[in-house]
Amino acid sequence: MRVLVLNGPNLGRLGTREPDVYGAMSYADLVAECGKAGAEFGFEVEVRQTDDEAELLRWLHQAADASTPVVLNPAAFTHYSYAVRDACAQLTAPLIEVHLTNPARRETFRHTSVVAGVATGTIAGFGLESYRLALRAIAALTS
């Protein structure tokens, strides 16, 4: 089974962006961990990152059209992008929203997710393990 792991703005800067908040792991580490976890669950995992909202929307539309499960870290789009939320609402396969940190423990503006209401579930606050847990959830939901 193919699973898309989609990442929004600034996640390509992991390892150099606020390491006190996001840790020392790089984006390459995230890609490798998702590939490893996906293989354990028998998935073909494709990991993508964009800083462009329109590109993320295209990927979500492709996933909707192909009934592809999605692990999504919408990053900053989490809090205000109704376009991303509406694209997510079109998905028919599981959608797991993930965050490296726990938004509820951060600045007030990060407490609201416009995506959570259309996601199958949300996993946050466990660093890279959030992605592994999301892939595990997809395995459970699709078996």
N, C-alpha and C positions, 0 to 999 in steps of 0.2 A: 504494500500500500504506500502511496506517495503522501507525504505530509509537508506542507509549507510552514516554515518558521520565518515569520516576517517581523522585521525590526524597523522602527521609525527613527526620527531624527536624533542625531548625536551619538547613537549607539556604535557607529563605526569608529568612534574616538575612545572606546573603552581602553583602559590602561594608561591613558594620558588625561582623560577628562575626570576631574575631581576624584582622584584615587581614594581620598578619605571617605567618600560617599559610595563609590562604585567598585572599589577594590583595584587590585593590580592586574587582574586578568585582562587580556586583550580581546579584541573582536575575533581574532583568529582562534583564541582559546574557546570562545563561545561557539564558533562554527564547529570546531573539532569535537567539543563536548556534545553538541546536538547530533552530530554524525554518529558518534559512539553510542549515545543513548538510543538513537533511532535504530541502529543496527541490532541492538539488544532486543528491541521490540519487533523486529522484522520490517521496519519501515525504510523506505527510500526518502531521506530527508533532504530537502533543499532549503538552505538558509539564505535569506536576502536581507539587505539593509538599504534604506533610502532616507534622504533628508527631504524628499520631494513628496508632498501630499498626493499629487496627481498620480505619481507612479505607484504609490501604495494603494490607491483606489483601483488602478488597473489590475494589480496583483490580486486584490480581494475579489474583483469581478471575475477574473479568470478562475479563482478558486470556487466561486459560487457556480459558475457555468459547468465546471468539471466535478462538482461535489467533492472537493478536496478538503480534508481536515486542515485546520490552521491553528498554529500557535502564534499569537500576536503580542508583541510588545509595542504598543502604539507610542510609547515614550510621551513626549509633550502633547501629541495629538490626543492622548487619553482624556485630557481635561477640557477640550473645547471643540474638537473636530466632529461636528455633526455629519459631515460628509463621510468620514471614516466610520462613524456609528451606523449610518444608513447603508453603507456598503457591507458592513458586518452583518446587518440584519437580513441580508439577502442570502447568506450562507445557509446551506442545508446540512452540511456535515459539521461535526463538532468544532467549536471555536473556543480555545482556551486563551484567555488574556493573562499575560505574565508581566511581572515587574521584578527587576533585580532587588530593588529596595522595597520597603513597605511605605507606600504613599501616605497612609494614615498617620505615620510617625514623622512626616516631613512638613513642609510649609502648607498652610491652610489651602492655598489654591490647588494643591495636588490631591486633596482629599476626595474630590469628585471625579468619577470616571463616567464619561458619556457612553463608553463602550460596554461597561459591565452589564447593563440591562439587556443586552442582546447576546452576550457571551454565554456559553454553556457553563463556564466557571472561571474563576480568577485565582491565580496563585501569585503571591507577592512576598518579598522579603527574604528570600532564601538564596540570593545571588544566582550563580549558574544552576544551582539545584532547582530553582524555579522552573527552568526549561526541562530538566529531566522529569520533574513531577508532572509537568504539562503533557509531555510525551507519554508518560505512564497512564495518565488519565485518558488520553486518546486511545491507547491500546485497550484499556478497560471498556471504553464506550463503543469501540468498533469490533470487539471480538465476538 
